[in-house]
Structures are given as structure tokens and as C-alpha cells.
Amino acid sequence: MRAEIENVVDETKQAITLLRRHLDWDQAIRRLDWLNNKAEDPNLWNDSTEAQKLMRERQQLDDGISGVKQLEQQLNDNIELIELGEEEGDEGVVKEAEDTLKALKAEAARRQVEAMLSGEADGNDTYLEVHSGAGGTESQDWANMLLRMYTRWAERQRFKVELLEVHDGEEAGIKSATLLVKGHNAYGWLKTESGVHRLVRISPYDSNARRHTSFSSIWVYPVVDDSIQIEINEGDCRIDTYRSSGAGGQHVNTTDSAVRITHMPTGIVVQCQQERSQHKNRAKAWDMLRARMYEAELKKREDAASAEAASKTDIGWGHQIRSYVLQPYQLVKDLRTGVASTAPDDVLDGELNEFMEAALAHRISGAADAVVDDVD
């Protein structure tokens, strides 16, 4: 077997081992057996909500276990085919088996990403907020660049994107904006993007062409579906209405159709100005508040208080999760995982999967943040 194919086989075996570990293989087998027996219980559907929950878990476990078994079987079969083809001098059989092994490696990698997106709300749609930091026009322009970056990423993933609200900057860019990203595993993919993002470049707004550093923050939280009950006391909330900003025509700009809800005990603020109707904006804002409350609860369950604290600190030095340098050299570097790219234009155009996958793997491993030096 050629050295290249031996490496493919080794990497595929490692991926399968990680998949088994992630599933907690022996426990997963026992749990699936129990769920299969439970499915035959005629009393199961007396509680349809609980039954649906168990059947979803059963399907997920069955897909995960059968997928690993299929990978293992195909890996062994094609290794045997290569050995047989080499013994008989049949290059056609060897070539076909080698191509299949390469495809298996890619499939194992894909399943690894899917396995990382198995959290309670990972499959949900998600909200993504962008907030500019201190620094006026520079930071506001950077916030607008981030808004475009995540919109382009979502489009590459074939997700649907809605702009729920935007507050324009005084001269350029935006002060803040909220996106609704719709698609399978939208929250799972984006959840590790919460935090401060730092930009270094020659400012287009500086007549002396000096280098500037700007900061903006991203906040990601999942859409709450009807099966999740979040109780909010309306007496704890302040509701404000105001005139929408940005494009939208005469009606949008002259009526108090935009809605802002502040949850007083937690300080959580949500706002929506997408719809022309105040009633519809109010309903969507309540949905967003429920989602933010749920996300906060998820953080507690995941024991991610440190990550949450980092994303809520000052939008400035010492808190960034990723740096984007455009001048004097070009480099994007994630300060949690060490993943880097020398093509920032591609990253800003939505090529983020490499960073997201590394951050997801890092979170699931439970390891401490890597010791990564920031870029100048």
C-alpha cells in the first residue's frame, strides 16, 4: 500500500476513534437498546411531547452508531480490496479502492463536524448581534465589515438570513445590527463566534494613512422553538418604541414601529425594526428575549461562565478572540486555537469554517485555551 494511502487510512481510523469517543460508544449502544425497547411500549405515546423527544434521541443515536459501523466496514473492505488487487496485479481495483478510501476520509471528517453539533440547541436557527466598540467611525465601519462577513458565510452555507435591526453610524458603518440566520445547525456553527474581534489596518478615514486598531463584538444566541418553555414576567420588562433607522421608505422612517425590550433583572436588551408593523416587531422582540434568556441558561448548563464573561467585557484590548490584520502584512489569527489564515480577504468574504471547526473541537475537548500570541 502506498504511503499516501496509508496516511489516509490512519487519519480515517483516528477520525472513527474520535467519533466513538464522542458518542461514548458502550453507553450509546445501551441507550439505543433501551430506546428501541421503549418504542415498543404502547403507553409511550400517552405523552406525545416526551415520546417525540425520545424518538428524536433514538434517531440521532441510531444514525451516529450506524454511521460509524458503516465507516468501519467500508474501511476494512477497501483495505482488503487493495491487498487483493496488489496480489493479483489489478491496478484498476487498487485505484478504485484508493479513491473510495479518500472519499471515506472526507466522510469521516464531515461526521466529526456533525458530532460536534449535537448540543441541546445546536440544530436551531440563531440570532447574531454585531456591536461596534469605542472608536467612532473606525469601529463602526469594522462592525459593518463583520456584518457582511457573517452574511456571506451564511449564504455560503445555504442558510437564509434576515436583517432584524440596524443602527447606522454617524458617518459610515453601523453601531449595531441583529441578524436572524435560519438553517439546520445554524446556532451550532455560530455559537463559538461570540466575543471581541480586532481589526488592524491603514484607516481609509485617516488623511495621514496611519495604522488603526478597531474592535467590535459578536453575540450569538439560539432561536427558541415551541417545545422549550421560557417564563418571563412582563412586569420585569420595559418596552420602548422608536423610529426605525436605515433604509425602509417613508413609513418606516416616520412612525414608531421599532420595538426595544429591556429585561430589568438581567439587563438583557433586544430590539427589532424589521417589520413595518409595531405589533409584528413587538412579537419578534419577545421571541428574541426568550432566546436570550434560554441562551443564558444553556451557558450555565455548559459551565461556560468564563466564555460568557469574556464576551460581555469591554470591547477592547485583552478580550479579543480573533485578530484580523490587513496592513502591513495580512493574517487572521484565532487566539483560542491558534488557527490562522494568510488570506484575510477570503475570511472577510465568509470563509470561516476552518476557524469554526477548530473552535468547536476545542470547546468539546474541554481543554484550556491555547497559549497563542496575538498579532501586532
N, C-alpha and C positions, 0 to 999 in steps of 0.2 A: 504494500500500500504506500502510495506517495506521501511524502512528509506533509504536503499541504492538506491532504485528505485526513491524515492522522490528526492534525490540528483541529480540523472541522469536527471530527469525531470526539476529540477530547472536550472541545468547547460545548458541544451539544450535550455530552454526558454531564458536564458541570451545570449546564442550564437545567437539565432534568433533576439533578440532585437538589438544586435550589428550589425548584417547583415543589418537589416532595417535602422539603423542609418548610416551605411557606404554608403548604396545606396541612402540616402536622400529620403526616401520612397515616399512621396507625389510628390516630384519633379520628381522622376524616373517614376512614373505612368503617369504623364502629358507628360513627354518627350517621353515615349514609344507610347502613343496615337498619338502624333504629328508625330512621325516617321512612324507609321503604316499608317496614312493618306498620308504622303509624299510618301510612297512606291507605292501608287495607282496613283500618278501623272505621266501621260505618258511622261512628259517633263523631268523627273528626270534623265534619262539615256542620256540626251544630253551632260552631263558632267560625263563621266564614272568614273573618279577618285573620284569626290565628291560623286557620287552615291554609289560607293564601300565603301567609308568611312562611309556614313550614314547607309548602310546596316550592316556593322560590328558593329556599335554602337547599332543598333536595336537588333541584335542577342545577344550581350552581355547583354543589359538591359533585354531582354526577358528571357534569361537564368537565370539571377540573380533574377528577380521578381518571375518567375515560380518556381525556386528552393526554395525560402523562403516560398511561398504558399504551396508547396508540403510538406516541413518540418512541417509547422504548422498543416496541415491536418492530416498527419500521426501521429504527436504527440498527437493530440486530439483523434484520432480514437483509438490509443493503450491505452491511459489513460482510455477511456470508456470500452475497452475490459477487462482491468484489473479489473475495478469496477464490470463489469458484471460477470467475471469469479469468483471473490471473493464472490459475492452474491450467485452464483449457486454452489460454491464449486468445480469448474472445474480447477484443478491445471495445466492441460495441456494448457488451454487457457491463464492462467495467465503467465506461464513460456514462452510461445511463444511471448506474448505481451512484457514481460520484455526484452527478447532478442532483439526484434525489437527496443525497446527504447534505448538500449545500442548502437545498430548499428546507430540509428538516431543521438545520441550524437557525435559519431565519424564522421558521415557525416556532421553535423553542424560545427564541428571543421575544417574539410577539406575545407568546403566552406568559412570559415573565412579566412583561409590562401589564398585561391584563390581571395577573395575580396581584400586582401591586395596587391595582384599582379595585380592591374588594372591601373597602371600608363601608361603614353604615350608610353614608350619603354620597359615596363616590360616583354612583351612577346617575345622580341628579343633575338637572340644569344648575347654573350658577350665576350669581351676581359678581361683578368685578368693578371695584371702585378705584379711580385714579385721583390722587390729591397732590397738588404741587407743593413743594416746600418753600422755605424762605428764599428770597432772591428775585422776586418780581418776575419780569418778563422772561428771564433765562429759565427759571424753574417752570414757569407756565408753558413755555414752548416745549420743554422736556416732557412735561405731563402729556402734552398733545402728541408727542412722538410715541410715548408709551401706549396711549390710547390707540393709535394707529397700529402699533406693533401687535397688540393683542387681538385687534380686529382682524388683521391679516392672518395671524396664527389660527384663529377660529375658522376663518374662511378656508384655509388650507386643510383643516380637519373636517371640512364639510359640515360645520356647525352653523346654526342660524344665530345671528347677532342683532340685538335691538339696543339702540341708544335710549336709555330711560331718562337721563337728565344730563345737562352740561352747563357749567358756569364758565363763560368766556373770560379770558384775561383782558386787562385794560388795553394793552397794545397788541398782543399776539398770544397764541396758545390758549390754555384753559386753566382755570383754578381747580376745577374738579369735574368729574363725569362718572356716570354709572352705566355699565353695560349689562345686559342680560344675555348670557350665552346658553343656547339650547342645543343639546345633543347628548348622546349616551356617554357617560363618564366625563362630562364637562367639568364638574367640580373636582373629580378625582385627578384630572390632568392639571388643573389650575391651582389647586389648594396650596402647593408649595411656593407659589409666586408671591404670596403675601409678604410684604416687607419693604424696605427702602432700596431704591435703585438710584445709582450715582452715574452721572454723565460728566465726562471731561472732553472739552473741545475748544476750538477757536470760536469765540462768540460771533455770530452774524450780526449781533446788535451792538458790538463794540467797535467804534470807529478806529480804535488803535489796534485792533486784531489781537487782543490779548486772550490767553487761555483762561477759561472759566470752568468751575465745578458746580454742577447743579444737582439737586436732589428732588425726587418725587417718590410717593409711596403707593403701593398697591394693596388693596384689601379684598379678599375673596371669601365668599360665604355661599352655602348651597341654598337652592330653592327648596322650600319645604312642601312636600306633597300632602295630599289629603289624609294619608294614613298616619301622619305624625301630628300629634296634638300638642300645641304650644299655647298655654294660657297666659293672656296678657290683660291686666287690669287697665281698662281705658282711663280710669281716674289717675293712673300713674303717667299718662302721656299728655304732652302739649302738642296741639295741631295748629300749624300756621299755614296760611295760604299767601301766595305771592305771584307776581307776574313772571311768566316764563321768559328765559333769555335765549338768544341764539335764533337760528332760522326757524320759521314756522308760520310766517304770514301775519297779517294784521290781527286776526283773532287771538292768536297765541300771545302776541306782544302787548295786548291792551286789556286782558282780563286776568283776574287772579285765579288761574286754572291750576297752577303748580301747587303741590302739597308737600309740607315738611312735617314729619312726626318725630318728636323727641321723647324717648323713654327716660323719664326723670331718674329712677333709681339707678340705672346703669350708665346713663349719659349717651346711650346709643342714639344716633340721628340718622334717619333715612329720608330721602326726598325723591319725588317723581314729577316730571313735567312732560312726559312723552305724549300723553293723550290731550286732546282738545277739551275734554270734559273734566272738571274738577272732581266729579264723582268717581270717574274711572281712575284718575290719578290717586285719589284717596284710597281706593280699593287696592291698587297695586302697591302703594306705600305700606299699607298694613301687611301685605304679603311679604314685602321686603323686611319689615320689622320682625315678623315671625321667623324669617330665615336667619336674621342676625342673632336673635335670641337662641335659636336652635344651634347655630354655629358655635356660639359661646359655650353651650352645654357640651357639644362634641369635643371642644378643646379640653374641657375638664375631664371628660371620659378618657381622652387620649393622653392625659397627663402632659399636655404641651404648654404649660403655663409660661415657660421660658420663651417659646416661639411667639406666643401671643404678646408677651411683654415687649419683645423686640420690635414687633410691627406697630406697637402703639406708642413707642417712644418718639423723641424728636426726629423730624425728618432731616437728618443731617449726619455729620461725621460720626463714625463709630457704630452706626446702626445698619449700614447697608448690607444687603445680601448679595448684590451683584454690581460690578462696575463696568461701565461701557466707555472705553477711551477711543476717541476719534482722531485726536492730534496730541502729540507729534507722531505717534505710531498708532496702530489700530489693533485693539484687543478687547474682547469681552470676557470677564472672568467671574465665575461664581465663587463667592468667598466661603461657602459652606462645604462644597465638594471639590473645589479645585478645577472643575471643568472649564475649559477656555476655548475661545474661537478667535481666529485672526481675521474673520470676515464679519465685522460689525454691521455692515450694510445688509448682509443676509439675515443676521439675527434681528435687526430692526424691521426687516420685511417679513418677520414671522417664523423664522427657522429656530424654534425654541425647544423642540422635542428632546434633543440631547441633554439640555440643561434640566428639563423637567424629569426625564427618566432617571438621571443621576440623583436629583433631589428626592424623588420618590424612593429609590433604593436606599438612600441614606437615612430617610425617615423610618423606613420599615426595619432597617438593621438595628435601629436604636443606638447607633454609635454616636459618640460626641462629634461635634463639628470638627472638620479637618483644620489643621493649622495652616491657613492659606494667607500669604502676604497679599495685601491689597496692591493695586497697580497705581502708579503715580499719574 
